[in-house]
Amino acid sequence: MEVIVQEGESLESALRRFKRKVQQADIIKEIKKHSFYMKPGERRRAKEALSRKRLRKKMRREQS
């Protein structure tokens, strides 16, 4: 990511623009995803657990 500081622009606003660009590009999400190795079985179990969690949340919303 690159942000060019405009003339007369404060460093804080340039930093905010940089943070926004990084967040929109999902760079931090990718870094966290690749920061450690997960075995394929662990990855599958985590994905299934997330799926079950979403399903429980959906069922709770429908009951209300």
C-alpha positions as CSV (number, residue, x, y, z in Angstrom):
1,M,0.0,0.0,0.0
2,E,1.2,3.5,-0.8
3,V,-0.3,6.8,0.2
4,I,1.2,10.0,-1.2
5,V,0.9,12.9,1.2
6,Q,-0.6,15.9,-0.5
7,E,0.7,19.4,0.0
8,G,-0.8,21.0,3.1
9,E,-2.2,17.6,4.3
10,S,-1.4,16.6,7.9
11,L,0.4,13.5,8.7
12,E,-2.6,12.2,10.8
13,S,-5.0,12.4,7.8
14,A,-2.5,10.7,5.6
15,L,-2.1,7.9,8.2
16,R,-5.9,7.6,8.4
17,R,-6.1,7.2,4.6
18,F,-3.3,4.6,4.7
19,K,-5.1,2.6,7.4
20,R,-8.4,2.8,5.4
21,K,-6.7,1.5,2.3
22,V,-5.0,-1.3,4.2
23,Q,-8.3,-2.3,5.8
24,Q,-10.2,-2.2,2.5
25,A,-7.6,-4.4,0.8
26,D,-7.9,-7.0,3.6
27,I,-4.1,-7.1,4.0
28,I,-4.2,-7.5,7.8
29,K,-6.7,-10.4,7.5
30,E,-4.4,-12.2,5.0
31,I,-1.3,-11.7,7.3
32,K,-3.2,-13.1,10.3
33,K,-4.4,-16.0,8.2
34,H,-0.8,-16.9,7.1
35,S,0.9,-16.1,10.3
36,F,0.9,-19.7,11.6
37,Y,0.4,-23.1,10.0
38,M,-2.8,-25.0,10.6
39,K,-3.0,-28.7,9.8
40,P,-5.6,-29.5,7.2
41,G,-7.7,-31.4,9.8
42,E,-7.5,-28.4,12.2
43,R,-8.6,-26.1,9.4
44,R,-11.5,-28.3,8.6
45,R,-12.6,-28.6,12.2
46,A,-12.4,-24.8,12.6
47,K,-14.4,-24.3,9.5
48,E,-17.1,-26.8,10.7
49,A,-17.2,-25.1,14.1
50,L,-17.8,-21.7,12.5
51,S,-20.5,-23.2,10.3
52,R,-22.3,-24.7,13.4
53,K,-22.0,-21.3,15.2
54,R,-23.6,-19.5,12.3
55,L,-26.4,-22.1,12.1
56,R,-27.1,-21.7,15.9
57,K,-27.2,-17.9,15.5
58,K,-29.5,-18.2,12.5
59,M,-31.9,-20.5,14.4
60,R,-31.9,-18.2,17.4
61,R,-32.9,-15.3,15.2
62,E,-35.7,-17.3,13.6
63,Q,-37.1,-18.2,17.0
64,S,-37.4,-14.6,18.2
